[in-house]
């Protein structure tokens, strides 16, 4: 069965456990996704489903994509992603995939793109302490020496320097599903997920060992604040 869905981040809030403890959560618009293409070992060398999610203006859909979507009786999608699956023949083109593939207490891995912060110096980007903040110091926020060796006289690859910060692919592991609201297409997970509001996310059931799964009982939501 499919264990991955596409979605967008709506924002953060909190719910309360039965003991009255606040739980920080992220609300995700999970699905609906549609099966756009099936790939099999016989034709493509591997088994996978291509899922489509979201909508965009029809004028932004080019002719090749329009014909590709017609095979699944779709007119528009915003995102297309492939998901590996053991048996793609269980699904038909155009089938809808909703948040109900998950349930309360599951643990998921979530991939997204971190918030872009533009160009940043070494103090903000890497936590450098900087130079002494004293009269006469000319290197208060600079990186310091980066290539002082006489041989080889060059800057080594990977030296931490100023540059673009953020806008990187980030994967957060083993987040607990606090609640699933299938009618509204919402998923509520414990903790934070990468990216800004309305950022694109890929949510999949974790394949990693989760210690003490009984902890899921402690985080049953009591209500929103």
C-alpha positions in Angstrom: 0.0 0.0 0.0 1.0 3.6 -0.6 2.7 5.2 2.5 3.6 8.6 1.1 1.5 11.7 0.4 2.2 15.3 -0.8 1.1 18.4 1.1 1.8 21.9 2.2 2.6 23.5 5.5 -0.3 25.6 6.9 1.4 26.7 10.2 2.0 25.9 13.8 -0.3 25.8 16.8 -0.7 23.7 20.0 -3.0 21.1 21.3 -3.3 19.6 24.8 -2.8 16.1 26.1 -5.2 14.4 28.5 -2.9 15.5 31.3 -3.3 19.1 30.2 0.2 19.5 28.8 0.6 21.7 25.7 2.0 19.9 22.6 3.5 22.1 19.8 2.2 20.9 16.5 2.3 21.7 12.8 -0.8 21.6 10.7 -0.3 20.2 7.2 -2.7 20.2 4.2 -2.1 16.6 3.1 -3.5 15.7 -0.3 -5.6 15.0 -2.1 -3.1 13.6 -4.5 -3.9 11.8 -7.8 -2.2 9.0 -9.5 -0.9 10.5 -12.8 1.4 7.7 -14.0 2.3 4.1 -13.1 5.9 2.8 -13.6 6.7 -0.9 -13.5 9.7 -3.1 -13.6 8.8 -4.4 -17.0 8.5 -1.0 -18.6 10.8 1.3 -16.5 13.0 -0.9 -14.5 11.4 -0.1 -11.1 8.0 0.1 -9.5 6.6 3.6 -8.7 3.6 5.9 -8.8 3.7 9.4 -10.0 1.5 11.6 -7.8 0.1 15.0 -8.7 -0.9 17.6 -6.1 -2.2 21.1 -6.1 -3.6 23.3 -8.8 -2.2 26.1 -11.0 -3.6 28.3 -13.7 -4.4 26.5 -16.9 -2.4 28.9 -19.0 0.8 27.7 -17.2 0.2 24.1 -18.2 2.2 23.5 -21.4 1.1 21.1 -24.1 3.2 18.0 -23.2 2.1 18.2 -19.5 -1.5 18.7 -20.6 -1.4 15.6 -22.7 0.3 13.7 -19.9 -2.4 14.7 -17.4 -5.2 13.8 -19.8 -4.3 10.1 -19.5 -5.4 10.3 -15.8 -8.4 12.6 -16.6 -6.8 15.6 -14.9 -6.5 19.1 -16.2 -4.0 20.7 -13.8 -1.5 19.9 -11.0 1.1 22.1 -9.3 3.6 19.4 -8.2 4.5 16.0 -9.6 6.6 13.5 -7.6 7.4 9.8 -7.9 6.8 7.5 -5.0 8.2 4.0 -4.9 5.7 1.2 -4.2 5.8 -2.6 -4.2 2.8 -3.1 -6.5 1.6 -0.2 -8.6 -1.1 -2.3 -10.1 -3.1 -1.8 -7.0 -3.9 1.7 -8.3 -5.5 3.1 -11.4 -4.7 6.3 -13.2 -6.7 9.1 -11.6 -7.1 7.4 -8.2 -7.3 9.8 -5.3 -4.9 9.5 -2.4 -6.0 11.2 0.8 -4.6 11.8 4.4 -6.5 8.7 5.5 -3.6 6.5 4.6 -2.1 7.6 7.9 -3.7 7.2 11.4 -3.2 8.8 14.8 -0.1 7.5 16.5 1.9 6.8 13.2 5.4 8.2 12.9 6.4 10.0 9.7 9.4 11.5 7.9 8.8 14.9 6.3 10.9 16.4 3.6 10.8 20.1 2.7 12.9 23.2 1.7 14.1 25.4 4.5 13.4 29.1 4.7 15.7 31.1 2.5 17.6 33.8 4.4 19.7 35.4 1.6 23.4 36.1 1.9 24.8 35.8 5.4 28.2 36.3 7.0 30.1 33.6 8.9 28.8 34.7 12.3 25.2 34.2 11.3 25.7 31.3 9.0 28.1 29.2 11.1 28.1 30.7 14.5 31.6 32.2 14.4 32.5 34.2 17.5 34.1 37.1 15.5 37.0 39.3 16.5 37.4 41.3 19.7 35.0 44.2 19.9 37.7 46.7 20.9 39.0 50.0 19.6 41.3 49.4 16.7 40.0 46.0 15.7 39.5 45.6 12.0 38.1 42.1 12.0 35.0 42.2 14.2 32.7 40.1 12.0 35.0 38.7 9.4 36.0 35.1 8.9 39.7 35.6 9.7 42.4 33.8 7.8 41.2 31.4 5.1 44.4 30.7 3.1 47.5 31.6 5.1 49.5 28.5 4.2 52.7 29.1 2.1 52.1 25.7 0.4 49.7 25.0 -1.1 48.9 28.7 -1.2 45.1 28.4 -1.8 41.7 28.4 -0.1 40.7 24.7 0.5 37.4 23.5 -0.8 34.8 23.4 1.9 36.2 26.4 3.9 33.3 28.0 5.8 32.8 31.5 4.4 30.0 34.0 3.8 27.3 32.9 1.3 23.7 31.9 0.7 21.9 30.7 3.8 18.8 28.5 3.8 16.7 27.3 0.9 18.2 23.8 1.4 16.5 20.4 1.3 15.8 19.2 4.9 14.3 16.0 6.1 12.9 15.7 9.6 12.6 12.1 11.0 10.1 10.3 13.2 7.5 13.0 13.8 4.4 11.7 15.5 1.0 12.1 14.0 -1.3 13.6 16.6 -4.5 13.8 14.6 -5.9 13.1 11.1 -8.9 15.0 9.9 -9.6 13.2 6.6 -12.7 15.2 5.7 -10.7 18.5 5.8 -7.6 16.9 4.4 -5.5 17.9 7.4 -2.7 16.2 9.2 -1.5 17.4 12.6 2.1 16.3 13.6 4.1 16.9 16.7 6.9 19.4 16.4 8.1 21.6 13.5 8.6 20.8 9.9 11.0 22.6 7.4 9.9 25.4 5.2 7.7 28.5 5.3 3.9 28.6 5.4 2.4 27.1 2.2 5.8 25.4 1.6 5.7 22.1 -0.3 6.2 18.9 1.8 6.6 15.1 1.1 5.2 13.0 4.0 6.0 9.3 4.3 5.7 6.7 7.0 9.1 6.2 8.7 11.0 3.0 8.1 13.2 3.7 11.2 13.0 2.1 14.6 10.8 4.2 17.0 11.6 3.7 20.7 8.7 3.5 23.1 5.7 3.7 20.7 3.4 3.6 23.7 4.3 7.3 24.0 1.7 8.0 21.4 -1.0 7.4 24.0 0.3 10.4 26.0 -0.1 12.8 23.1 -3.8 12.3 22.3 -5.2 15.8 21.7 -7.7 17.2 24.1 -8.6 20.3 22.0 -7.1 23.3 20.3 -6.4 26.6 21.9 
